[in-house]
Amino acid sequence: MKTEIPPNDLILDAIQGVRRFITETTGKEPTDEEIADALKRYFVLNEIKAHILMVRSG
């Protein structure tokens, strides 16, 4: 059974930032499915990991 974890305000704000950026740069608002697909891609996950590791190391 999958446990649902509700996103906190920081995560929701970050997703809204992605939504605004895509809308501004493409002229069309992305769907939730498009954002979810993009966030699950290997390249994006590696970029997020690298950023977190950089921030943690100071």
PEJO-V27418 format. One record per residue. D_CENTER is the distance of its C-alpha to the mean C-alpha in whole Angstrom. Layout:
d_center
D_CENTER
D_CENTER
This chain:
d_center
24
20
20
17
16
15
12
13
13
11
8
9
10
7
5
9
9
7
9
12
12
12
15
16
16
17
19
18
15
12
13
11
12
11
7
8
10
8
5
9
11
13
12
9
9
12
11
9
12
14
13
13
17
18
17
19
22
22
